[in-house]
């Protein structure tokens, strides 16, 4: 059986809607948006448009590597 995962754009749009509704400060909302955009760009570079645990593991591994090398 093939698992179907939601589109990242749909998820991130919903996250931002919920964050705003919760009353998070605008400066923090901007940080959420930056993070969402980073995940979407990473997914696009991997030619993926849907969430999956594997995508997120790969994203976290990439960030760990970038941190370890001093890039970020």
PDB file with SEQRES, HELIX, SHEET and CRYST1 records, atoms N, CA, C and O in Angstrom:
SEQRES   1 A   72  UNK UNK UNK UNK UNK UNK UNK UNK UNK UNK UNK UNK UNK          
SEQRES   2 A   72  UNK UNK UNK UNK UNK UNK UNK UNK UNK UNK UNK UNK UNK          
SEQRES   3 A   72  UNK UNK UNK UNK UNK UNK UNK UNK UNK UNK UNK UNK UNK          
SEQRES   4 A   72  UNK UNK UNK UNK UNK UNK UNK UNK UNK UNK UNK UNK UNK          
SEQRES   5 A   72  UNK UNK UNK UNK UNK UNK UNK UNK UNK UNK UNK UNK UNK          
SEQRES   6 A   72  UNK UNK UNK UNK UNK UNK UNK                                  
HELIX    1 AA1 UNK A    8  UNK A   22  1                                  15    
HELIX    2 AA2 UNK A   26  UNK A   45  1                                  20    
HELIX    3 AA3 UNK A   53  UNK A   68  1                                  16    
CRYST1    1.000    1.000    1.000  90.00  90.00  90.00 P 1           1          
ATOM      1  N   UNK A   1       0.827  -1.168   0.000  1.00  0.00           N  
ATOM      2  CA  UNK A   1       0.000   0.000   0.000  1.00  0.00           C  
ATOM      3  C   UNK A   1       0.885   1.250   0.000  1.00  0.00           C  
ATOM      4  O   UNK A   1       1.823   1.344   0.791  1.00  0.00           O  
ATOM      5  N   UNK A   2       0.593   2.197  -0.873  1.00  0.00           N  
ATOM      6  CA  UNK A   2       1.358   3.433  -0.985  1.00  0.00           C  
ATOM      7  C   UNK A   2       0.729   4.489  -0.083  1.00  0.00           C  
ATOM      8  O   UNK A   2      -0.477   4.731  -0.129  1.00  0.00           O  
ATOM      9  N   UNK A   3       1.573   5.110   0.736  1.00  0.00           N  
ATOM     10  CA  UNK A   3       1.081   6.167   1.610  1.00  0.00           C  
ATOM     11  C   UNK A   3       0.958   7.463   0.820  1.00  0.00           C  
ATOM     12  O   UNK A   3       1.801   7.771  -0.022  1.00  0.00           O  
ATOM     13  N   UNK A   4      -0.081   8.205   1.096  1.00  0.00           N  
ATOM     14  CA  UNK A   4      -0.281   9.500   0.476  1.00  0.00           C  
ATOM     15  C   UNK A   4      -0.061  10.583   1.526  1.00  0.00           C  
ATOM     16  O   UNK A   4      -0.701  10.583   2.577  1.00  0.00           O  
ATOM     17  N   UNK A   5       0.841  11.492   1.232  1.00  0.00           N  
ATOM     18  CA  UNK A   5       1.146  12.569   2.163  1.00  0.00           C  
ATOM     19  C   UNK A   5       0.624  13.891   1.612  1.00  0.00           C  
ATOM     20  O   UNK A   5       0.516  14.060   0.398  1.00  0.00           O  
ATOM     21  N   UNK A   6       0.299  14.829   2.503  1.00  0.00           N  
ATOM     22  CA  UNK A   6      -0.225  16.128   2.055  1.00  0.00           C  
ATOM     23  C   UNK A   6       0.849  16.969   1.378  1.00  0.00           C  
ATOM     24  O   UNK A   6       2.044  16.786   1.610  1.00  0.00           O  
ATOM     25  N   UNK A   7       0.398  17.892   0.539  1.00  0.00           N  
ATOM     26  CA  UNK A   7       1.307  18.811  -0.125  1.00  0.00           C  
ATOM     27  C   UNK A   7       1.931  19.750   0.901  1.00  0.00           C  
ATOM     28  O   UNK A   7       1.258  20.236   1.809  1.00  0.00           O  
ATOM     29  N   UNK A   8       3.221  19.995   0.742  1.00  0.00           N  
ATOM     30  CA  UNK A   8       3.919  20.882   1.673  1.00  0.00           C  
ATOM     31  C   UNK A   8       3.333  22.285   1.673  1.00  0.00           C  
ATOM     32  O   UNK A   8       3.187  22.895   2.732  1.00  0.00           O  
ATOM     33  N   UNK A   9       2.999  22.801   0.505  1.00  0.00           N  
ATOM     34  CA  UNK A   9       2.453  24.158   0.424  1.00  0.00           C  
ATOM     35  C   UNK A   9       1.150  24.248   1.217  1.00  0.00           C  
ATOM     36  O   UNK A   9       0.920  25.240   1.908  1.00  0.00           O  
ATOM     37  N   UNK A  10       0.310  23.244   1.128  1.00  0.00           N  
ATOM     38  CA  UNK A  10      -0.940  23.225   1.882  1.00  0.00           C  
ATOM     39  C   UNK A  10      -0.659  23.194   3.376  1.00  0.00           C  
ATOM     40  O   UNK A  10      -1.298  23.911   4.147  1.00  0.00           O  
ATOM     41  N   UNK A  11       0.286  22.373   3.783  1.00  0.00           N  
ATOM     42  CA  UNK A  11       0.643  22.275   5.200  1.00  0.00           C  
ATOM     43  C   UNK A  11       1.216  23.574   5.745  1.00  0.00           C  
ATOM     44  O   UNK A  11       0.829  24.026   6.823  1.00  0.00           O  
ATOM     45  N   UNK A  12       2.133  24.168   5.006  1.00  0.00           N  
ATOM     46  CA  UNK A  12       2.757  25.391   5.495  1.00  0.00           C  
ATOM     47  C   UNK A  12       1.764  26.547   5.514  1.00  0.00           C  
ATOM     48  O   UNK A  12       1.803  27.383   6.417  1.00  0.00           O  
ATOM     49  N   UNK A  13       0.878  26.601   4.529  1.00  0.00           N  
ATOM     50  CA  UNK A  13      -0.166  27.636   4.542  1.00  0.00           C  
ATOM     51  C   UNK A  13      -1.061  27.478   5.768  1.00  0.00           C  
ATOM     52  O   UNK A  13      -1.409  28.461   6.422  1.00  0.00           O  
ATOM     53  N   UNK A  14      -1.425  26.250   6.072  1.00  0.00           N  
ATOM     54  CA  UNK A  14      -2.270  25.997   7.247  1.00  0.00           C  
ATOM     55  C   UNK A  14      -1.530  26.328   8.544  1.00  0.00           C  
ATOM     56  O   UNK A  14      -2.116  26.890   9.469  1.00  0.00           O  
ATOM     57  N   UNK A  15      -0.260  25.983   8.608  1.00  0.00           N  
ATOM     58  CA  UNK A  15       0.540  26.314   9.786  1.00  0.00           C  
ATOM     59  C   UNK A  15       0.548  27.819  10.015  1.00  0.00           C  
ATOM     60  O   UNK A  15       0.322  28.281  11.133  1.00  0.00           O  
ATOM     61  N   UNK A  16       0.807  28.582   8.959  1.00  0.00           N  
ATOM     62  CA  UNK A  16       0.866  30.030   9.097  1.00  0.00           C  
ATOM     63  C   UNK A  16      -0.493  30.602   9.510  1.00  0.00           C  
ATOM     64  O   UNK A  16      -0.554  31.549  10.294  1.00  0.00           O  
ATOM     65  N   UNK A  17      -1.545  30.049   9.003  1.00  0.00           N  
ATOM     66  CA  UNK A  17      -2.898  30.483   9.386  1.00  0.00           C  
ATOM     67  C   UNK A  17      -3.123  30.230  10.878  1.00  0.00           C  
ATOM     68  O   UNK A  17      -3.643  31.094  11.584  1.00  0.00           O  
ATOM     69  N   UNK A  18      -2.738  29.063  11.350  1.00  0.00           N  
ATOM     70  CA  UNK A  18      -2.913  28.701  12.760  1.00  0.00           C  
ATOM     71  C   UNK A  18      -2.038  29.553  13.674  1.00  0.00           C  
ATOM     72  O   UNK A  18      -2.473  29.960  14.751  1.00  0.00           O  
ATOM     73  N   UNK A  19      -0.810  29.822  13.247  1.00  0.00           N  
ATOM     74  CA  UNK A  19       0.105  30.639  14.038  1.00  0.00           C  
ATOM     75  C   UNK A  19      -0.467  32.049  14.207  1.00  0.00           C  
ATOM     76  O   UNK A  19      -0.447  32.612  15.302  1.00  0.00           O  
ATOM     77  N   UNK A  20      -0.972  32.603  13.117  1.00  0.00           N  
ATOM     78  CA  UNK A  20      -1.582  33.941  13.194  1.00  0.00           C  
ATOM     79  C   UNK A  20      -2.806  33.926  14.109  1.00  0.00           C  
ATOM     80  O   UNK A  20      -2.985  34.828  14.927  1.00  0.00           O  
ATOM     81  N   UNK A  21      -3.641  32.906  13.972  1.00  0.00           N  
ATOM     82  CA  UNK A  21      -4.856  32.809  14.783  1.00  0.00           C  
ATOM     83  C   UNK A  21      -4.519  32.654  16.264  1.00  0.00           C  
ATOM     84  O   UNK A  21      -5.281  33.097  17.123  1.00  0.00           O  
ATOM     85  N   UNK A  22      -3.403  32.041  16.559  1.00  0.00           N  
ATOM     86  CA  UNK A  22      -2.987  31.831  17.948  1.00  0.00           C  
ATOM     87  C   UNK A  22      -2.512  33.129  18.592  1.00  0.00           C  
ATOM     88  O   UNK A  22      -2.493  33.258  19.816  1.00  0.00           O  
ATOM     89  N   UNK A  23      -2.132  34.086  17.751  1.00  0.00           N  
ATOM     90  CA  UNK A  23      -1.717  35.381  18.272  1.00  0.00           C  
ATOM     91  C   UNK A  23      -0.227  35.539  18.455  1.00  0.00           C  
ATOM     92  O   UNK A  23       0.218  36.371  19.245  1.00  0.00           O  
ATOM     93  N   UNK A  24       0.549  34.752  17.733  1.00  0.00           N  
ATOM     94  CA  UNK A  24       2.005  34.856  17.794  1.00  0.00           C  
ATOM     95  C   UNK A  24       2.436  36.243  17.288  1.00  0.00           C  
ATOM     96  O   UNK A  24       1.844  36.772  16.348  1.00  0.00           O  
ATOM     97  N   UNK A  25       3.455  36.819  17.906  1.00  0.00           N  
ATOM     98  CA  UNK A  25       3.958  38.123  17.487  1.00  0.00           C  
ATOM     99  C   UNK A  25       4.459  38.079  16.040  1.00  0.00           C  
ATOM    100  O   UNK A  25       4.955  37.058  15.562  1.00  0.00           O  
ATOM    101  N   UNK A  26       4.312  39.219  15.363  1.00  0.00           N  
ATOM    102  CA  UNK A  26       4.680  39.304  13.945  1.00  0.00           C  
ATOM    103  C   UNK A  26       6.137  38.917  13.699  1.00  0.00           C  
ATOM    104  O   UNK A  26       6.433  38.248  12.709  1.00  0.00           O  
ATOM    105  N   UNK A  27       7.050  39.324  14.578  1.00  0.00           N  
ATOM    106  CA  UNK A  27       8.462  38.980  14.401  1.00  0.00           C  
ATOM    107  C   UNK A  27       8.653  37.465  14.424  1.00  0.00           C  
ATOM    108  O   UNK A  27       9.485  36.935  13.689  1.00  0.00           O  
ATOM    109  N   UNK A  28       7.898  36.777  15.250  1.00  0.00           N  
ATOM    110  CA  UNK A  28       7.979  35.316  15.304  1.00  0.00           C  
ATOM    111  C   UNK A  28       7.311  34.688  14.087  1.00  0.00           C  
ATOM    112  O   UNK A  28       7.780  33.675  13.569  1.00  0.00           O  
ATOM    113  N   UNK A  29       6.225  35.285  13.637  1.00  0.00           N  
ATOM    114  CA  UNK A  29       5.545  34.788  12.431  1.00  0.00           C  
ATOM    115  C   UNK A  29       6.504  34.820  11.251  1.00  0.00           C  
ATOM    116  O   UNK A  29       6.528  33.896  10.438  1.00  0.00           O  
ATOM    117  N   UNK A  30       7.291  35.882  11.158  1.00  0.00           N  
ATOM    118  CA  UNK A  30       8.276  35.975  10.072  1.00  0.00           C  
ATOM    119  C   UNK A  30       9.274  34.825  10.138  1.00  0.00           C  
ATOM    120  O   UNK A  30       9.673  34.295   9.101  1.00  0.00           O  
ATOM    121  N   UNK A  31       9.680  34.433  11.338  1.00  0.00           N  
ATOM    122  CA  UNK A  31      10.626  33.326  11.480  1.00  0.00           C  
ATOM    123  C   UNK A  31       9.983  31.995  11.065  1.00  0.00           C  
ATOM    124  O   UNK A  31      10.629  31.156  10.436  1.00  0.00           O  
ATOM    125  N   UNK A  32       8.716  31.813  11.420  1.00  0.00           N  
ATOM    126  CA  UNK A  32       7.993  30.627  10.967  1.00  0.00           C  
ATOM    127  C   UNK A  32       7.962  30.593   9.442  1.00  0.00           C  
ATOM    128  O   UNK A  32       8.196  29.547   8.835  1.00  0.00           O  
ATOM    129  N   UNK A  33       7.672  31.743   8.824  1.00  0.00           N  
ATOM    130  CA  UNK A  33       7.584  31.797   7.364  1.00  0.00           C  
ATOM    131  C   UNK A  33       8.922  31.502   6.718  1.00  0.00           C  
ATOM    132  O   UNK A  33       8.981  30.802   5.708  1.00  0.00           O  
ATOM    133  N   UNK A  34       9.998  32.028   7.287  1.00  0.00           N  
ATOM    134  CA  UNK A  34      11.345  31.754   6.767  1.00  0.00           C  
ATOM    135  C   UNK A  34      11.639  30.254   6.814  1.00  0.00           C  
ATOM    136  O   UNK A  34      12.178  29.689   5.862  1.00  0.00           O  
ATOM    137  N   UNK A  35      11.286  29.623   7.918  1.00  0.00           N  
ATOM    138  CA  UNK A  35      11.521  28.185   8.062  1.00  0.00           C  
ATOM    139  C   UNK A  35      10.675  27.397   7.072  1.00  0.00           C  
ATOM    140  O   UNK A  35      11.172  26.467   6.435  1.00  0.00           O  
ATOM    141  N   UNK A  36       9.415  27.755   6.939  1.00  0.00           N  
ATOM    142  CA  UNK A  36       8.539  27.074   5.972  1.00  0.00           C  
ATOM    143  C   UNK A  36       9.095  27.211   4.560  1.00  0.00           C  
ATOM    144  O   UNK A  36       9.128  26.241   3.803  1.00  0.00           O  
ATOM    145  N   UNK A  37       9.532  28.417   4.208  1.00  0.00           N  
ATOM    146  CA  UNK A  37      10.089  28.644   2.869  1.00  0.00           C  
ATOM    147  C   UNK A  37      11.344  27.809   2.647  1.00  0.00           C  
ATOM    148  O   UNK A  37      11.562  27.293   1.551  1.00  0.00           O  
ATOM    149  N   UNK A  38      12.166  27.675   3.679  1.00  0.00           N  
ATOM    150  CA  UNK A  38      13.379  26.869   3.567  1.00  0.00           C  
ATOM    151  C   UNK A  38      13.043  25.395   3.304  1.00  0.00           C  
ATOM    152  O   UNK A  38      13.680  24.743   2.476  1.00  0.00           O  
ATOM    153  N   UNK A  39      12.060  24.893   4.002  1.00  0.00           N  
ATOM    154  CA  UNK A  39      11.644  23.492   3.801  1.00  0.00           C  
ATOM    155  C   UNK A  39      11.092  23.305   2.397  1.00  0.00           C  
ATOM    156  O   UNK A  39      11.410  22.319   1.732  1.00  0.00           O  
ATOM    157  N   UNK A  40      10.275  24.236   1.944  1.00  0.00           N  
ATOM    158  CA  UNK A  40       9.704  24.131   0.594  1.00  0.00           C  
ATOM    159  C   UNK A  40      10.802  24.189  -0.464  1.00  0.00           C  
ATOM    160  O   UNK A  40      10.778  23.412  -1.419  1.00  0.00           O  
ATOM    161  N   UNK A  41      11.766  25.102  -0.308  1.00  0.00           N  
ATOM    162  CA  UNK A  41      12.875  25.173  -1.272  1.00  0.00           C  
ATOM    163  C   UNK A  41      13.674  23.873  -1.285  1.00  0.00           C  
ATOM    164  O   UNK A  41      14.045  23.376  -2.348  1.00  0.00           O  
ATOM    165  N   UNK A  42      13.937  23.328  -0.105  1.00  0.00           N  
ATOM    166  CA  UNK A  42      14.665  22.058  -0.027  1.00  0.00           C  
ATOM    167  C   UNK A  42      13.890  20.960  -0.757  1.00  0.00           C  
ATOM    168  O   UNK A  42      14.467  20.192  -1.526  1.00  0.00           O  
ATOM    169  N   UNK A  43      12.594  20.892  -0.514  1.00  0.00           N  
ATOM    170  CA  UNK A  43      11.766  19.879  -1.170  1.00  0.00           C  
ATOM    171  C   UNK A  43      11.782  20.062  -2.685  1.00  0.00           C  
ATOM    172  O   UNK A  43      11.900  19.088  -3.428  1.00  0.00           O  
ATOM    173  N   UNK A  44      11.664  21.302  -3.141  1.00  0.00           N  
ATOM    174  CA  UNK A  44      11.690  21.559  -4.578  1.00  0.00           C  
ATOM    175  C   UNK A  44      13.020  21.149  -5.192  1.00  0.00           C  
ATOM    176  O   UNK A  44      13.058  20.622  -6.304  1.00  0.00           O  
ATOM    177  N   UNK A  45      14.111  21.390  -4.471  1.00  0.00           N  
ATOM    178  CA  UNK A  45      15.425  20.994  -4.987  1.00  0.00           C  
ATOM    179  C   UNK A  45      15.550  19.473  -5.065  1.00  0.00           C  
ATOM    180  O   UNK A  45      16.350  18.940  -5.834  1.00  0.00           O  
ATOM    181  N   UNK A  46      14.751  18.791  -4.259  1.00  0.00           N  
ATOM    182  CA  UNK A  46      14.709  17.322  -4.286  1.00  0.00           C  
ATOM    183  C   UNK A  46      13.594  16.811  -5.193  1.00  0.00           C  
ATOM    184  O   UNK A  46      13.339  15.608  -5.266  1.00  0.00           O  
ATOM    185  N   UNK A  47      12.938  17.736  -5.879  1.00  0.00           N  
ATOM    186  CA  UNK A  47      11.823  17.427  -6.782  1.00  0.00           C  
ATOM    187  C   UNK A  47      10.690  16.700  -6.057  1.00  0.00           C  
ATOM    188  O   UNK A  47      10.143  15.709  -6.541  1.00  0.00           O  
ATOM    189  N   UNK A  48      10.360  17.232  -4.876  1.00  0.00           N  
ATOM    190  CA  UNK A  48       9.304  16.676  -4.040  1.00  0.00           C  
ATOM    191  C   UNK A  48       8.343  17.799  -3.715  1.00  0.00           C  
ATOM    192  O   UNK A  48       8.769  18.930  -3.480  1.00  0.00           O  
ATOM    193  N   UNK A  49       7.042  17.506  -3.697  1.00  0.00           N  
ATOM    194  CA  UNK A  49       6.080  18.546  -3.333  1.00  0.00           C  
ATOM    195  C   UNK A  49       5.178  18.140  -2.167  1.00  0.00           C  
ATOM    196  O   UNK A  49       4.293  18.894  -1.762  1.00  0.00           O  
ATOM    197  N   UNK A  50       5.412  16.942  -1.633  1.00  0.00           N  
ATOM    198  CA  UNK A  50       4.586  16.453  -0.529  1.00  0.00           C  
ATOM    199  C   UNK A  50       5.435  16.163   0.694  1.00  0.00           C  
ATOM    200  O   UNK A  50       6.607  15.799   0.598  1.00  0.00           O  
ATOM    201  N   UNK A  51       4.803  16.337   1.847  1.00  0.00           N  
ATOM    202  CA  UNK A  51       5.447  15.988   3.106  1.00  0.00           C  
ATOM    203  C   UNK A  51       5.684  14.488   3.176  1.00  0.00           C  
ATOM    204  O   UNK A  51       4.875  13.697   2.690  1.00  0.00           O  
ATOM    205  N   UNK A  52       6.784  14.109   3.778  1.00  0.00           N  
ATOM    206  CA  UNK A  52       7.011  12.713   4.164  1.00  0.00           C  
ATOM    207  C   UNK A  52       8.039  12.715   5.281  1.00  0.00           C  
ATOM    208  O   UNK A  52       8.877  13.615   5.353  1.00  0.00           O  
ATOM    209  N   UNK A  53       7.984  11.725   6.147  1.00  0.00           N  
ATOM    210  CA  UNK A  53       9.010  11.637   7.200  1.00  0.00           C  
ATOM    211  C   UNK A  53      10.422  11.551   6.610  1.00  0.00           C  
ATOM    212  O   UNK A  53      11.374  12.077   7.187  1.00  0.00           O  
ATOM    213  N   UNK A  54      10.548  10.898   5.479  1.00  0.00           N  
ATOM    214  CA  UNK A  54      11.858  10.762   4.840  1.00  0.00           C  
ATOM    215  C   UNK A  54      12.382  12.125   4.367  1.00  0.00           C  
ATOM    216  O   UNK A  54      13.570  12.421   4.495  1.00  0.00           O  
ATOM    217  N   UNK A  55      11.488  12.939   3.824  1.00  0.00           N  
ATOM    218  CA  UNK A  55      11.892  14.275   3.388  1.00  0.00           C  
ATOM    219  C   UNK A  55      12.386  15.078   4.580  1.00  0.00           C  
ATOM    220  O   UNK A  55      13.426  15.733   4.501  1.00  0.00           O  
ATOM    221  N   UNK A  56      11.655  15.032   5.675  1.00  0.00           N  
ATOM    222  CA  UNK A  56      12.038  15.803   6.854  1.00  0.00           C  
ATOM    223  C   UNK A  56      13.341  15.285   7.459  1.00  0.00           C  
ATOM    224  O   UNK A  56      14.150  16.078   7.940  1.00  0.00           O  
ATOM    225  N   UNK A  57      13.557  13.972   7.444  1.00  0.00           N  
ATOM    226  CA  UNK A  57      14.828  13.414   7.915  1.00  0.00           C  
ATOM    227  C   UNK A  57      15.980  13.922   7.055  1.00  0.00           C  
ATOM    228  O   UNK A  57      17.037  14.283   7.573  1.00  0.00           O  
ATOM    229  N   UNK A  58      15.773  13.948   5.748  1.00  0.00           N  
ATOM    230  CA  UNK A  58      16.795  14.432   4.829  1.00  0.00           C  
ATOM    231  C   UNK A  58      17.063  15.918   5.055  1.00  0.00           C  
ATOM    232  O   UNK A  58      18.214  16.356   5.030  1.00  0.00           O  
ATOM    233  N   UNK A  59      16.010  16.686   5.274  1.00  0.00           N  
ATOM    234  CA  UNK A  59      16.151  18.121   5.552  1.00  0.00           C  
ATOM    235  C   UNK A  59      16.956  18.335   6.835  1.00  0.00           C  
ATOM    236  O   UNK A  59      17.873  19.155   6.862  1.00  0.00           O  
ATOM    237  N   UNK A  60      16.618  17.610   7.884  1.00  0.00           N  
ATOM    238  CA  UNK A  60      17.344  17.737   9.154  1.00  0.00           C  
ATOM    239  C   UNK A  60      18.806  17.314   8.999  1.00  0.00           C  
ATOM    240  O   UNK A  60      19.698  17.957   9.553  1.00  0.00           O  
ATOM    241  N   UNK A  61      19.054  16.248   8.257  1.00  0.00           N  
ATOM    242  CA  UNK A  61      20.437  15.809   8.021  1.00  0.00           C  
ATOM    243  C   UNK A  61      21.231  16.884   7.281  1.00  0.00           C  
ATOM    244  O   UNK A  61      22.395  17.133   7.595  1.00  0.00           O  
ATOM    245  N   UNK A  62      20.595  17.516   6.303  1.00  0.00           N  
ATOM    246  CA  UNK A  62      21.253  18.583   5.552  1.00  0.00           C  
ATOM    247  C   UNK A  62      21.581  19.760   6.465  1.00  0.00           C  
ATOM    248  O   UNK A  62      22.669  20.329   6.384  1.00  0.00           O  
ATOM    249  N   UNK A  63      20.643  20.121   7.328  1.00  0.00           N  
ATOM    250  CA  UNK A  63      20.897  21.213   8.267  1.00  0.00           C  
ATOM    251  C   UNK A  63      22.018  20.854   9.241  1.00  0.00           C  
ATOM    252  O   UNK A  63      22.865  21.694   9.545  1.00  0.00           O  
ATOM    253  N   UNK A  64      22.029  19.623   9.729  1.00  0.00           N  
ATOM    254  CA  UNK A  64      23.101  19.178  10.626  1.00  0.00           C  
ATOM    255  C   UNK A  64      24.460  19.292   9.950  1.00  0.00           C  
ATOM    256  O   UNK A  64      25.431  19.748  10.555  1.00  0.00           O  
ATOM    257  N   UNK A  65      24.518  18.874   8.698  1.00  0.00           N  
ATOM    258  CA  UNK A  65      25.777  18.942   7.932  1.00  0.00           C  
ATOM    259  C   UNK A  65      26.205  20.389   7.755  1.00  0.00           C  
ATOM    260  O   UNK A  65      27.375  20.721   7.947  1.00  0.00           O  
ATOM    261  N   UNK A  66      25.268  21.247   7.391  1.00  0.00           N  
ATOM    262  CA  UNK A  66      25.584  22.666   7.205  1.00  0.00           C  
ATOM    263  C   UNK A  66      26.053  23.313   8.506  1.00  0.00           C  
ATOM    264  O   UNK A  66      26.962  24.142   8.498  1.00  0.00           O  
ATOM    265  N   UNK A  67      25.436  22.936   9.613  1.00  0.00           N  
ATOM    266  CA  UNK A  67      25.862  23.477  10.924  1.00  0.00           C  
ATOM    267  C   UNK A  67      27.252  22.980  11.287  1.00  0.00           C  
ATOM    268  O   UNK A  67      28.093  23.751  11.750  1.00  0.00           O  
ATOM    269  N   UNK A  68      27.489  21.701  11.079  1.00  0.00           N  
ATOM    270  CA  UNK A  68      28.787  21.109  11.416  1.00  0.00           C  
ATOM    271  C   UNK A  68      29.925  21.728  10.617  1.00  0.00           C  
ATOM    272  O   UNK A  68      31.044  21.863  11.111  1.00  0.00           O  
ATOM    273  N   UNK A  69      29.626  22.103   9.366  1.00  0.00           N  
ATOM    274  CA  UNK A  69      30.662  22.678   8.514  1.00  0.00           C  
ATOM    275  C   UNK A  69      30.826  24.180   8.746  1.00  0.00           C  
ATOM    276  O   UNK A  69      31.717  24.805   8.171  1.00  0.00           O  
ATOM    277  N   UNK A  70      29.964  24.758   9.591  1.00  0.00           N  
ATOM    278  CA  UNK A  70      30.053  26.187   9.868  1.00  0.00           C  
ATOM    279  C   UNK A  70      29.338  27.070   8.859  1.00  0.00           C  
ATOM    280  O   UNK A  70      29.404  28.297   8.934  1.00  0.00           O  
ATOM    281  N   UNK A  71      28.659  26.437   7.921  1.00  0.00           N  
ATOM    282  CA  UNK A  71      27.936  27.218   6.891  1.00  0.00           C  
ATOM    283  C   UNK A  71      26.800  28.027   7.524  1.00  0.00           C  
ATOM    284  O   UNK A  71      26.543  29.170   7.146  1.00  0.00           O  
ATOM    285  N   UNK A  72      26.136  27.412   8.486  1.00  0.00           N  
ATOM    286  CA  UNK A  72      25.079  28.129   9.208  1.00  0.00           C  
ATOM    287  C   UNK A  72      25.262  27.906  10.700  1.00  0.00           C  
ATOM    288  O   UNK A  72      24.481  28.419  11.502  1.00  0.00           O  
TER     289      UNK A  72                                                      
END                                                                             
